[in-house]
Amino acid sequence: MATSPPQYPPYPPHPPHPAAEGLRHPRWWQRRWVRYGALGTLLAVSGLVILALVREQTGTEGFLVGLGLAVLPVPLLVSAFRWLDRVQPGPWRNVLFAFAWGACAAALIAIVANSFATHWIATATADPSGADTLGATVIAPIVEESAKAAAVLLVFLFRRRDFTGIVDGVVVAGVTATGFAFTENILYLGTAFGTDQLTGDRGIASVTAATFFVRIVMSPFAHPLFTVLTGIGFGVAALSGERQRARRVLVPVCGLLLAMSMHALWNGSSTFGQFGFFAVYGMFMVPLFGLLTWLAVWTRQRELRTVREELPAYVYAGWLGAAEPFVLGSMRARQIAREYAAYHFGKPAGRAVTEYEEYATALALLRRRGQRGRAGADFVVRERELLTELWSRRELARPALEYASRTAGTGYGCPVAPVPGAPAWYGAAPLPSTPYNPYRS
């Protein structure tokens, strides 16, 4: 068996990143533990404050009832977004940060800013009813969508390697909005329960039941739907080249404006007459939900196609087995490989195969961005890192992938089509003089 990896390609000289010189000796505030500590403290304090505010408004019993009902759609929504992200799943720390930001920081910003703005408008106009309407249809969408978009922006700026396209934007934005809706639902359901306690209403006729039906049954996807528009904007920006600066700024802003507009339309539906809510729900919310779902699934399938198209170059270079691009480009085959490794070699082997699939997918997407001139200044370093990670897991991964290729019918040993238009040095080492066989002794 081969014990050393193929040679790296003779890359052309690559200019250093402009910020590289300034990051060699980071200041104390640039150190990772300082940033993590500050962010963790911010989220923890926000969580405690929002907990106190919601409990004060709903009461302890109302808070517990609201918490129990509001948590019901959370696992379903988070699982749906993770399912979309299965081709190249982002790290769980990003998911946890997004949910915590939405549930704590964004919710606190929204409560404080909305209350302050509505009170100021009511005082200035001496029209409390008009201030409430203006606050719900104008102030709340602007404040809430901006607060949620901040989480997407932070991941986009500081976790750039994990934010590579539209699916990543959809996932981060959707999970952030899920956390925000979770806290908001606690508030609404707890308040409704308190109202029922005062009026003595019970069962289906209660305010709690009506609130639960509207917010949990009919529209659990409302907040994620709005913020996903912002996430798509950042996803398009992530796919843009570094020289397309106007596009990288304007597209996220347009996505945010669309999110605010949809949010305002949804909040204002109750002012459109007796059937305004159902009209907006049927004519806008459901079609948009279907369109965005189709877009997310289509993008996921496009990522799988990119894996099948880009990885053959590494087969010719000797880094991958002949059938691996086709196995890694099929979710069914990938699952078969993971299950085979876990069953025959134990759970650590299954995890190694999972990591192998993720690194290979990242490599394919990186190469595609490089083909289009959008890979960034660290393309060479990142490619070598990914190839090294693949090589370190090859002994466990390749037997499982070979088995999956036979079981899933991808045809092990089938010819691999060359990638047209790619320079000889780009993304792969020169083809060895003798065929590379990772299983030879």
Secondary structure as a PSIPRED ss2 file (coil, helix, strand):
# PSIPRED VFORMAT (PSIPRED V4.0)

   1 M C   1.000  0.000  0.000
   2 A C   1.000  0.000  0.000
   3 T C   1.000  0.000  0.000
   4 S C   1.000  0.000  0.000
   5 P C   1.000  0.000  0.000
   6 P C   1.000  0.000  0.000
   7 Q C   1.000  0.000  0.000
   8 Y C   1.000  0.000  0.000
   9 P C   1.000  0.000  0.000
  10 P C   1.000  0.000  0.000
  11 Y C   1.000  0.000  0.000
  12 P C   1.000  0.000  0.000
  13 P C   1.000  0.000  0.000
  14 H C   1.000  0.000  0.000
  15 P C   1.000  0.000  0.000
  16 P C   1.000  0.000  0.000
  17 H C   1.000  0.000  0.000
  18 P C   1.000  0.000  0.000
  19 A C   1.000  0.000  0.000
  20 A H   0.000  1.000  0.000
  21 E H   0.000  1.000  0.000
  22 G H   0.000  1.000  0.000
  23 L H   0.000  1.000  0.000
  24 R C   1.000  0.000  0.000
  25 H C   1.000  0.000  0.000
  26 P C   1.000  0.000  0.000
  27 R C   1.000  0.000  0.000
  28 W H   0.000  1.000  0.000
  29 W H   0.000  1.000  0.000
  30 Q H   0.000  1.000  0.000
  31 R C   1.000  0.000  0.000
  32 R H   0.000  1.000  0.000
  33 W H   0.000  1.000  0.000
  34 V H   0.000  1.000  0.000
  35 R H   0.000  1.000  0.000
  36 Y H   0.000  1.000  0.000
  37 G H   0.000  1.000  0.000
  38 A H   0.000  1.000  0.000
  39 L H   0.000  1.000  0.000
  40 G H   0.000  1.000  0.000
  41 T H   0.000  1.000  0.000
  42 L H   0.000  1.000  0.000
  43 L H   0.000  1.000  0.000
  44 A H   0.000  1.000  0.000
  45 V H   0.000  1.000  0.000
  46 S H   0.000  1.000  0.000
  47 G H   0.000  1.000  0.000
  48 L H   0.000  1.000  0.000
  49 V H   0.000  1.000  0.000
  50 I H   0.000  1.000  0.000
  51 L H   0.000  1.000  0.000
  52 A H   0.000  1.000  0.000
  53 L H   0.000  1.000  0.000
  54 V H   0.000  1.000  0.000
  55 R H   0.000  1.000  0.000
  56 E H   0.000  1.000  0.000
  57 Q H   0.000  1.000  0.000
  58 T H   0.000  1.000  0.000
  59 G H   0.000  1.000  0.000
  60 T H   0.000  1.000  0.000
  61 E H   0.000  1.000  0.000
  62 G H   0.000  1.000  0.000
  63 F H   0.000  1.000  0.000
  64 L H   0.000  1.000  0.000
  65 V H   0.000  1.000  0.000
  66 G H   0.000  1.000  0.000
  67 L H   0.000  1.000  0.000
  68 G H   0.000  1.000  0.000
  69 L H   0.000  1.000  0.000
  70 A H   0.000  1.000  0.000
  71 V C   1.000  0.000  0.000
  72 L C   1.000  0.000  0.000
  73 P H   0.000  1.000  0.000
  74 V H   0.000  1.000  0.000
  75 P H   0.000  1.000  0.000
  76 L H   0.000  1.000  0.000
  77 L H   0.000  1.000  0.000
  78 V H   0.000  1.000  0.000
  79 S H   0.000  1.000  0.000
  80 A H   0.000  1.000  0.000
  81 F H   0.000  1.000  0.000
  82 R H   0.000  1.000  0.000
  83 W H   0.000  1.000  0.000
  84 L H   0.000  1.000  0.000
  85 D C   1.000  0.000  0.000
  86 R C   1.000  0.000  0.000
  87 V C   1.000  0.000  0.000
  88 Q C   1.000  0.000  0.000
  89 P C   1.000  0.000  0.000
  90 G C   1.000  0.000  0.000
  91 P C   1.000  0.000  0.000
  92 W H   0.000  1.000  0.000
  93 R H   0.000  1.000  0.000
  94 N H   0.000  1.000  0.000
  95 V H   0.000  1.000  0.000
  96 L H   0.000  1.000  0.000
  97 F H   0.000  1.000  0.000
  98 A H   0.000  1.000  0.000
  99 F H   0.000  1.000  0.000
 100 A H   0.000  1.000  0.000
 101 W H   0.000  1.000  0.000
 102 G H   0.000  1.000  0.000
 103 A H   0.000  1.000  0.000
 104 C H   0.000  1.000  0.000
 105 A H   0.000  1.000  0.000
 106 A H   0.000  1.000  0.000
 107 A H   0.000  1.000  0.000
 108 L H   0.000  1.000  0.000
 109 I H   0.000  1.000  0.000
 110 A H   0.000  1.000  0.000
 111 I H   0.000  1.000  0.000
 112 V H   0.000  1.000  0.000
 113 A H   0.000  1.000  0.000
 114 N H   0.000  1.000  0.000
 115 S H   0.000  1.000  0.000
 116 F H   0.000  1.000  0.000
 117 A H   0.000  1.000  0.000
 118 T H   0.000  1.000  0.000
 119 H H   0.000  1.000  0.000
 120 W H   0.000  1.000  0.000
 121 I H   0.000  1.000  0.000
 122 A H   0.000  1.000  0.000
 123 T H   0.000  1.000  0.000
 124 A H   0.000  1.000  0.000
 125 T H   0.000  1.000  0.000
 126 A C   1.000  0.000  0.000
 127 D C   1.000  0.000  0.000
 128 P H   0.000  1.000  0.000
 129 S H   0.000  1.000  0.000
 130 G H   0.000  1.000  0.000
 131 A H   0.000  1.000  0.000
 132 D H   0.000  1.000  0.000
 133 T H   0.000  1.000  0.000
 134 L H   0.000  1.000  0.000
 135 G H   0.000  1.000  0.000
 136 A H   0.000  1.000  0.000
 137 T H   0.000  1.000  0.000
 138 V H   0.000  1.000  0.000
 139 I H   0.000  1.000  0.000
 140 A H   0.000  1.000  0.000
 141 P H   0.000  1.000  0.000
 142 I H   0.000  1.000  0.000
 143 V H   0.000  1.000  0.000
 144 E H   0.000  1.000  0.000
 145 E H   0.000  1.000  0.000
 146 S H   0.000  1.000  0.000
 147 A H   0.000  1.000  0.000
 148 K H   0.000  1.000  0.000
 149 A H   0.000  1.000  0.000
 150 A H   0.000  1.000  0.000
 151 A H   0.000  1.000  0.000
 152 V H   0.000  1.000  0.000
 153 L H   0.000  1.000  0.000
 154 L H   0.000  1.000  0.000
 155 V H   0.000  1.000  0.000
 156 F H   0.000  1.000  0.000
 157 L H   0.000  1.000  0.000
 158 F H   0.000  1.000  0.000
 159 R C   1.000  0.000  0.000
 160 R H   0.000  1.000  0.000
 161 R H   0.000  1.000  0.000
 162 D H   0.000  1.000  0.000
 163 F C   1.000  0.000  0.000
 164 T C   1.000  0.000  0.000
 165 G C   1.000  0.000  0.000
 166 I H   0.000  1.000  0.000
 167 V H   0.000  1.000  0.000
 168 D H   0.000  1.000  0.000
 169 G H   0.000  1.000  0.000
 170 V H   0.000  1.000  0.000
 171 V H   0.000  1.000  0.000
 172 V H   0.000  1.000  0.000
 173 A H   0.000  1.000  0.000
 174 G H   0.000  1.000  0.000
 175 V H   0.000  1.000  0.000
 176 T H   0.000  1.000  0.000
 177 A H   0.000  1.000  0.000
 178 T H   0.000  1.000  0.000
 179 G H   0.000  1.000  0.000
 180 F H   0.000  1.000  0.000
 181 A H   0.000  1.000  0.000
 182 F H   0.000  1.000  0.000
 183 T H   0.000  1.000  0.000
 184 E H   0.000  1.000  0.000
 185 N H   0.000  1.000  0.000
 186 I H   0.000  1.000  0.000
 187 L H   0.000  1.000  0.000
 188 Y H   0.000  1.000  0.000
 189 L H   0.000  1.000  0.000
 190 G H   0.000  1.000  0.000
 191 T H   0.000  1.000  0.000
 192 A H   0.000  1.000  0.000
 193 F H   0.000  1.000  0.000
 194 G H   0.000  1.000  0.000
 195 T H   0.000  1.000  0.000
 196 D H   0.000  1.000  0.000
 197 Q H   0.000  1.000  0.000
 198 L H   0.000  1.000  0.000
 199 T H   0.000  1.000  0.000
 200 G C   1.000  0.000  0.000
 201 D C   1.000  0.000  0.000
 202 R C   1.000  0.000  0.000
 203 G H   0.000  1.000  0.000
 204 I H   0.000  1.000  0.000
 205 A H   0.000  1.000  0.000
 206 S C   1.000  0.000  0.000
 207 V H   0.000  1.000  0.000
 208 T H   0.000  1.000  0.000
 209 A H   0.000  1.000  0.000
 210 A H   0.000  1.000  0.000
 211 T H   0.000  1.000  0.000
 212 F H   0.000  1.000  0.000
 213 F H   0.000  1.000  0.000
 214 V H   0.000  1.000  0.000
 215 R H   0.000  1.000  0.000
 216 I H   0.000  1.000  0.000
 217 V H   0.000  1.000  0.000
 218 M H   0.000  1.000  0.000
 219 S C   1.000  0.000  0.000
 220 P C   1.000  0.000  0.000
 221 F C   1.000  0.000  0.000
 222 A H   0.000  1.000  0.000
 223 H H   0.000  1.000  0.000
 224 P H   0.000  1.000  0.000
 225 L H   0.000  1.000  0.000
 226 F H   0.000  1.000  0.000
 227 T H   0.000  1.000  0.000
 228 V H   0.000  1.000  0.000
 229 L H   0.000  1.000  0.000
 230 T H   0.000  1.000  0.000
 231 G H   0.000  1.000  0.000
 232 I H   0.000  1.000  0.000
 233 G H   0.000  1.000  0.000
 234 F H   0.000  1.000  0.000
 235 G H   0.000  1.000  0.000
 236 V H   0.000  1.000  0.000
 237 A H   0.000  1.000  0.000
 238 A H   0.000  1.000  0.000
 239 L H   0.000  1.000  0.000
 240 S C   1.000  0.000  0.000
 241 G C   1.000  0.000  0.000
 242 E C   1.000  0.000  0.000
 243 R C   1.000  0.000  0.000
 244 Q C   1.000  0.000  0.000
 245 R H   0.000  1.000  0.000
 246 A H   0.000  1.000  0.000
 247 R H   0.000  1.000  0.000
 248 R H   0.000  1.000  0.000
 249 V H   0.000  1.000  0.000
 250 L H   0.000  1.000  0.000
 251 V H   0.000  1.000  0.000
 252 P H   0.000  1.000  0.000
 253 V H   0.000  1.000  0.000
 254 C H   0.000  1.000  0.000
 255 G H   0.000  1.000  0.000
 256 L H   0.000  1.000  0.000
 257 L H   0.000  1.000  0.000
 258 L H   0.000  1.000  0.000
 259 A H   0.000  1.000  0.000
 260 M H   0.000  1.000  0.000
 261 S H   0.000  1.000  0.000
 262 M H   0.000  1.000  0.000
 263 H H   0.000  1.000  0.000
 264 A H   0.000  1.000  0.000
 265 L H   0.000  1.000  0.000
 266 W H   0.000  1.000  0.000
 267 N H   0.000  1.000  0.000
 268 G H   0.000  1.000  0.000
 269 S H   0.000  1.000  0.000
 270 S H   0.000  1.000  0.000
 271 T H   0.000  1.000  0.000
 272 F C   1.000  0.000  0.000
 273 G C   1.000  0.000  0.000
 274 Q C   1.000  0.000  0.000
 275 F C   1.000  0.000  0.000
 276 G H   0.000  1.000  0.000
 277 F H   0.000  1.000  0.000
 278 F H   0.000  1.000  0.000
 279 A H   0.000  1.000  0.000
 280 V H   0.000  1.000  0.000
 281 Y H   0.000  1.000  0.000
 282 G H   0.000  1.000  0.000
 283 M H   0.000  1.000  0.000
 284 F H   0.000  1.000  0.000
 285 M H   0.000  1.000  0.000
 286 V H   0.000  1.000  0.000
 287 P H   0.000  1.000  0.000
 288 L H   0.000  1.000  0.000
 289 F H   0.000  1.000  0.000
 290 G H   0.000  1.000  0.000
 291 L H   0.000  1.000  0.000
 292 L H   0.000  1.000  0.000
 293 T H   0.000  1.000  0.000
 294 W H   0.000  1.000  0.000
 295 L H   0.000  1.000  0.000
 296 A H   0.000  1.000  0.000
 297 V H   0.000  1.000  0.000
 298 W H   0.000  1.000  0.000
 299 T H   0.000  1.000  0.000
 300 R H   0.000  1.000  0.000
 301 Q H   0.000  1.000  0.000
 302 R H   0.000  1.000  0.000
 303 E H   0.000  1.000  0.000
 304 L H   0.000  1.000  0.000
 305 R H   0.000  1.000  0.000
 306 T H   0.000  1.000  0.000
 307 V H   0.000  1.000  0.000
 308 R H   0.000  1.000  0.000
 309 E H   0.000  1.000  0.000
 310 E H   0.000  1.000  0.000
 311 L C   1.000  0.000  0.000
 312 P H   0.000  1.000  0.000
 313 A H   0.000  1.000  0.000
 314 Y H   0.000  1.000  0.000
 315 V H   0.000  1.000  0.000
 316 Y H   0.000  1.000  0.000
 317 A H   0.000  1.000  0.000
 318 G C   1.000  0.000  0.000
 319 W C   1.000  0.000  0.000
 320 L C   1.000  0.000  0.000
 321 G C   1.000  0.000  0.000
 322 A C   1.000  0.000  0.000
 323 A C   1.000  0.000  0.000
 324 E H   0.000  1.000  0.000
 325 P H   0.000  1.000  0.000
 326 F H   0.000  1.000  0.000
 327 V H   0.000  1.000  0.000
 328 L H   0.000  1.000  0.000
 329 G C   1.000  0.000  0.000
 330 S C   1.000  0.000  0.000
 331 M H   0.000  1.000  0.000
 332 R H   0.000  1.000  0.000
 333 A H   0.000  1.000  0.000
 334 R H   0.000  1.000  0.000
 335 Q H   0.000  1.000  0.000
 336 I H   0.000  1.000  0.000
 337 A H   0.000  1.000  0.000
 338 R H   0.000  1.000  0.000
 339 E H   0.000  1.000  0.000
 340 Y H   0.000  1.000  0.000
 341 A H   0.000  1.000  0.000
 342 A H   0.000  1.000  0.000
 343 Y H   0.000  1.000  0.000
 344 H H   0.000  1.000  0.000
 345 F H   0.000  1.000  0.000
 346 G C   1.000  0.000  0.000
 347 K H   0.000  1.000  0.000
 348 P H   0.000  1.000  0.000
 349 A H   0.000  1.000  0.000
 350 G H   0.000  1.000  0.000
 351 R H   0.000  1.000  0.000
 352 A H   0.000  1.000  0.000
 353 V H   0.000  1.000  0.000
 354 T H   0.000  1.000  0.000
 355 E H   0.000  1.000  0.000
 356 Y H   0.000  1.000  0.000
 357 E H   0.000  1.000  0.000
 358 E H   0.000  1.000  0.000
 359 Y H   0.000  1.000  0.000
 360 A H   0.000  1.000  0.000
 361 T H   0.000  1.000  0.000
 362 A H   0.000  1.000  0.000
 363 L H   0.000  1.000  0.000
 364 A H   0.000  1.000  0.000
 365 L H   0.000  1.000  0.000
 366 L H   0.000  1.000  0.000
 367 R H   0.000  1.000  0.000
 368 R H   0.000  1.000  0.000
 369 R H   0.000  1.000  0.000
 370 G H   0.000  1.000  0.000
 371 Q H   0.000  1.000  0.000
 372 R C   1.000  0.000  0.000
 373 G C   1.000  0.000  0.000
 374 R C   1.000  0.000  0.000
 375 A C   1.000  0.000  0.000
 376 G C   1.000  0.000  0.000
 377 A C   1.000  0.000  0.000
 378 D C   1.000  0.000  0.000
 379 F H   0.000  1.000  0.000
 380 V H   0.000  1.000  0.000
 381 V H   0.000  1.000  0.000
 382 R H   0.000  1.000  0.000
 383 E H   0.000  1.000  0.000
 384 R H   0.000  1.000  0.000
 385 E H   0.000  1.000  0.000
 386 L H   0.000  1.000  0.000
 387 L H   0.000  1.000  0.000
 388 T H   0.000  1.000  0.000
 389 E H   0.000  1.000  0.000
 390 L H   0.000  1.000  0.000
 391 W H   0.000  1.000  0.000
 392 S H   0.000  1.000  0.000
 393 R C   1.000  0.000  0.000
 394 R H   0.000  1.000  0.000
 395 E H   0.000  1.000  0.000
 396 L H   0.000  1.000  0.000
 397 A H   0.000  1.000  0.000
 398 R H   0.000  1.000  0.000
 399 P H   0.000  1.000  0.000
 400 A H   0.000  1.000  0.000
 401 L H   0.000  1.000  0.000
 402 E H   0.000  1.000  0.000
 403 Y H   0.000  1.000  0.000
 404 A H   0.000  1.000  0.000
 405 S H   0.000  1.000  0.000
 406 R H   0.000  1.000  0.000
 407 T H   0.000  1.000  0.000
 408 A C   1.000  0.000  0.000
 409 G C   1.000  0.000  0.000
 410 T C   1.000  0.000  0.000
 411 G C   1.000  0.000  0.000
 412 Y C   1.000  0.000  0.000
 413 G C   1.000  0.000  0.000
 414 C C   1.000  0.000  0.000
 415 P C   1.000  0.000  0.000
 416 V C   1.000  0.000  0.000
 417 A C   1.000  0.000  0.000
 418 P C   1.000  0.000  0.000
 419 V C   1.000  0.000  0.000
 420 P C   1.000  0.000  0.000
 421 G C   1.000  0.000  0.000
 422 A C   1.000  0.000  0.000
 423 P C   1.000  0.000  0.000
 424 A C   1.000  0.000  0.000
 425 W C   1.000  0.000  0.000
 426 Y C   1.000  0.000  0.000
 427 G C   1.000  0.000  0.000
 428 A C   1.000  0.000  0.000
 429 A C   1.000  0.000  0.000
 430 P C   1.000  0.000  0.000
 431 L C   1.000  0.000  0.000
 432 P C   1.000  0.000  0.000
 433 S C   1.000  0.000  0.000
 434 T C   1.000  0.000  0.000
 435 P C   1.000  0.000  0.000
 436 Y C   1.000  0.000  0.000
 437 N C   1.000  0.000  0.000
 438 P C   1.000  0.000  0.000
 439 Y C   1.000  0.000  0.000
 440 R C   1.000  0.000  0.000
 441 S C   1.000  0.000  0.000
